[in-house]
Amino acid sequence: QVQLVESGGGLVQAGGSLRLSCAASGSTFSINAIGWYRQAPGKQRELVAAISSDRSTNYPDSVKGRFTISRDNAKNTVYLQMNSLKPEDTAVYYCFLIVPEGMDYWGQGTQVTVSS
């Protein structure tokens, strides 16, 4: 079993920055991919950023150039640096992890609110 604990959400003004953290713990596991989704009220959950076992990254156009995902293997932690935040970035951000066996795990979510 894997547990994911997110931190770093909050309220920020448009143009500001936040850094989210997601610490993974539990029984021995390998990571196929780890990253972040977000879900705004009334909208579908969307991928924000992901980093694979080969360290390749994936971002949607909506955050490309503003968000950066990074990973600290020693700490089993993934970070999401969010710059130039916009009100439309307001959402609950969820950390996810996929193991090679195909199972996926999710954090409890952290609220990010960007005021205009």
DOZAVO-360886 format. One record per residue (C-alpha): residue in three letters; x, y, z. Coordinates in nm, 3 decimals, padded with zeros to 5 digits. Layout:
! residues N
> ALA, X, Y, Z
...
This chain:
! residues 116
> GLN, 00.000, 00.000, 00.000
> VAL, 00.120, 00.347, -00.087
> GLN, 00.019, 00.670, 00.085
> LEU, 00.049, 01.012, -00.073
> VAL, 00.044, 01.329, 00.136
> GLU, 00.018, 01.665, -00.037
> SER, 00.106, 02.005, 00.099
> GLY, 00.164, 02.358, -00.021
> GLY, -00.176, 02.470, -00.141
> GLY, -00.326, 02.801, -00.044
> LEU, -00.448, 03.139, -00.156
> VAL, -00.237, 03.352, -00.386
> GLN, -00.292, 03.655, -00.604
> ALA, -00.284, 03.630, -00.979
> GLY, 00.074, 03.637, -01.103
> GLY, 00.201, 03.476, -00.786
> SER, 00.364, 03.141, -00.724
> LEU, 00.306, 02.831, -00.515
> ARG, 00.494, 02.507, -00.475
> LEU, 00.307, 02.187, -00.406
> SER, 00.473, 01.884, -00.253
> CYS, 00.364, 01.522, -00.252
> ALA, 00.542, 01.273, -00.030
> ALA, 00.497, 00.904, -00.102
> SER, 00.535, 00.641, 00.168
> GLY, 00.439, 00.283, 00.237
> SER, 00.555, -00.059, 00.139
> THR, 00.834, -00.096, -00.111
> PHE, 00.726, 00.031, -00.449
> SER, 00.858, 00.142, -00.781
> ILE, 00.720, 00.438, -00.965
> ASN, 00.603, 00.418, -01.323
> ALA, 00.471, 00.771, -01.323
> ILE, 00.393, 01.036, -01.065
> GLY, 00.233, 01.373, -01.099
> TRP, -00.064, 01.597, -01.048
> TYR, -00.420, 01.632, -01.164
> ARG, -00.656, 01.911, -01.076
> GLN, -01.031, 01.950, -01.060
> ALA, -01.217, 02.278, -01.057
> PRO, -01.582, 02.300, -00.950
> GLY, -01.810, 02.173, -01.224
> LYS, -01.521, 02.059, -01.441
> GLN, -01.357, 01.729, -01.519
> ARG, -01.034, 01.630, -01.358
> GLU, -00.742, 01.721, -01.584
> LEU, -00.378, 01.628, -01.593
> VAL, -00.151, 01.911, -01.484
> ALA, 00.192, 01.753, -01.491
> ALA, 00.349, 01.410, -01.484
> ILE, 00.698, 01.268, -01.470
> SER, 00.774, 00.915, -01.578
> SER, 01.033, 00.662, -01.466
> ASP, 01.258, 00.775, -01.750
> ARG, 01.220, 01.133, -01.619
> SER, 01.026, 01.249, -01.921
> THR, 00.764, 01.510, -01.835
> ASN, 00.422, 01.588, -01.969
> TYR, 00.225, 01.913, -01.940
> PRO, -00.095, 02.035, -02.103
> ASP, -00.073, 02.355, -02.304
> SER, -00.268, 02.540, -02.034
> VAL, 00.026, 02.521, -01.789
> LYS, 00.325, 02.470, -02.017
> GLY, 00.594, 02.728, -01.945
> ARG, 00.440, 02.818, -01.607
> PHE, 00.441, 02.491, -01.413
> THR, 00.740, 02.266, -01.351
> ILE, 00.733, 01.919, -01.205
> SER, 01.038, 01.774, -01.034
> ARG, 01.115, 01.469, -00.831
> ASP, 01.346, 01.390, -00.540
> ASN, 01.397, 01.015, -00.544
> ALA, 01.580, 01.012, -00.212
> LYS, 01.277, 01.167, -00.041
> ASN, 01.014, 00.991, -00.255
> THR, 00.871, 01.335, -00.310
> VAL, 00.741, 01.512, -00.618
> TYR, 00.707, 01.888, -00.644
> LEU, 00.498, 02.115, -00.862
> GLN, 00.632, 02.466, -00.896
> MET, 00.353, 02.690, -01.020
> ASN, 00.443, 03.037, -01.144
> SER, 00.242, 03.314, -01.308
> LEU, -00.073, 03.173, -01.156
> LYS, -00.408, 03.266, -01.307
> PRO, -00.758, 03.261, -01.157
> GLU, -00.838, 02.970, -01.390
> ASP, -00.574, 02.764, -01.209
> THR, -00.803, 02.758, -00.907
> ALA, -00.882, 02.396, -00.829
> VAL, -00.817, 02.108, -00.596
> TYR, -00.484, 01.955, -00.691
> TYR, -00.438, 01.581, -00.651
> CYS, -00.113, 01.393, -00.648
> PHE, -00.113, 01.054, -00.817
> LEU, 00.131, 00.767, -00.849
> ILE, 00.123, 00.471, -01.084
> VAL, 00.326, 00.162, -01.008
> PRO, 00.456, -00.076, -01.277
> GLU, 00.186, -00.329, -01.185
> GLY, -00.069, -00.077, -01.311
> MET, -00.227, 00.026, -00.982
> ASP, -00.273, 00.393, -00.914
> TYR, -00.276, 00.580, -00.585
> TRP, -00.410, 00.924, -00.501
> GLY, -00.356, 01.189, -00.240
> GLN, -00.636, 01.362, -00.053
> GLY, -00.606, 01.681, -00.255
> THR, -00.493, 02.033, -00.172
> GLN, -00.683, 02.350, -00.256
> VAL, -00.521, 02.616, -00.471
> THR, -00.709, 02.943, -00.500
> VAL, -00.588, 03.225, -00.723
> SER, -00.754, 03.560, -00.672
> SER, -00.781, 03.819, -00.948
